Amino acid sequence: MFIVCGEALMDVFATADTPTGTLMDARIGGSPLNVAIGLARLAQPVAFLGALSTGFLGDRLARALAEEGVSDQCLARIDAPTTLGLVGLDARGVPSYAFYGHRCADRLLPLSVLDQVPADAQALHFGSYAMVVEPVASTQRALVERLAGQVLVAYDPNIRLNVEPDLQRWRDTLAWMLPRTHLLKISDEDLGLLFPGQAPEALAAAWLQAGVEAVVLTRGGEGATAWTATHRVDVPGRAVQVVDTVGAGDTFQAALLTWLAEHGRLRPGALTSLDADAWRAALAFAAGAAAITCSRRGADLPRRAELT
């Protein structure tokens, strides 16, 4: 079973002006929640580890997880608001976010929730701002330490500077995760924010030396690259009519983890023995899934039957 850890929130899109204001379309969101739903839609057993509000928006998030088949056995319900992420799209469909989440439920995940993690957990996925805001960041680090060496750990920084503007905080978190992460997935945009002007291949080499088994760099429509100790593999992007790119990176990660699960690679040490052809197939599968999401409005991730 996958355990996906982090925030669940409501993405709020401005849809049209009215005579007295603006119409809003609120949709379930949050990068980790998207990954959890993406895994469930790709027929993977998955639980979401995070905190939801006891209010009506928290109820809606819980109902969405249940409807998608994501287990709630690692959920905490907290009497606090639900984070809102206001989403604006530019002419190319690329999103920008403004978060309203101070002292909201997703940031208040208690340590006690770790006792609910099932014994059959095979892989943990972490990402986005829940890794850099407290107290949820400390709770997630405690989970990493508790299961160190027992499960595959995947990490996607997925930087949100309007939640935590201090880039050093993100760098410090990445540095802490490196020796504890087997699969590090990062976008070219995040790489540029963290280490402007530095060559991706040099960074990947340093991260592999620090203990990561595989580094995957996504480059949007330009494709993706994977590095291991023995291989570099590049795959091109998929041509698609882009509606928006919301959830594309989360889709890529969910699909990549699915490919690894379907090929028996959900364990520490299993990524190092994949050959170049296997990595090429894995990246192509993930890129194809991400392209489908880009062709639809919002984080509408594909189902297994849509991928051949």
Steps between C-alpha positions, in 0.01 A plus 500: 500500500607858429480761776480853357577770755423870497234761444144481375333829415256673270626657178280798417486614138357836387262413216321822403417849616152585627342844546602495866810279511648178363374147463723240665532128429645312799652159430679247717875542478841493655796330336510198735124452479530504120772234514285283727200526269724443200630176651147384582383573145795297374377202703755527783410445868565832672429682826520875556683612814397851591263719697159620382269759648188388684310767305305461177807540279680231697194279455514561126868404487433185703211407271720551193765267640238237577342528156840457335584194708774660711517350849426731793679288762778760537276807513464741791199732530574835666282792606679755280433659161578345163781662302389685186727532198388770258607395150560735210590379152712683246444491122684166475293340775786511752370550854604745770381459858413712802455294817288582803603240752629650825412261785287289268439129552753367250785665693398358839553128442574338840765238569230260620390439139821303439358216709234456231747420221426143382756224531477423128627843391754456218565856390472852639457810286570849636484837331406865489466741789400250769870410515605855595226637731451398861383295677413275204861501374629353826228235498594395149870489583420277794325261260803496271722412796259238632489305172857567386638208303167315496312675219572690179498877558406739217533878527392789276587845648223672296594845628234753597675825592173672583464251787864498612701779331833403657681297234757388755227320689423301185870433440548382858203264469636358175840451663338314791302280264784408262654215703150375586348516149512227237310680222545876469276665242543872436380741231732724302311798642570393859859419414544852365357651817716296734827503307494771231764459233616157615515212254233233561742215429745628762223532760370154416849355544533664842159375608579146390823522698295610803295181486214549255451197272338685210453868412225592254481849350177602327510775237134550414435458130869436439487159671694352789844368597599233750843450653624200697853400594534322165253660257367824360176465308306773315148481362319769298173659602166401346332735255165606643255790481560655843197621694707560812790333680339475845586161646737398221797445729285308748372282219855429384597394851194280553556331164871449561430341839233284338746376238747411775228317695388306194860394437576394857731789592341634818785429741826664600777409257266398219553808282873452456464184294258642241667519160474788254217343302294453816552862602404612150175302526428634848553864401296460181212352699510790747530764226203353318289519813603862563407594143146373557463721808626802305226444243228546767393776734657485845659201670287237323742208511464201264380152584692182424280413201604826329866395495621226272 
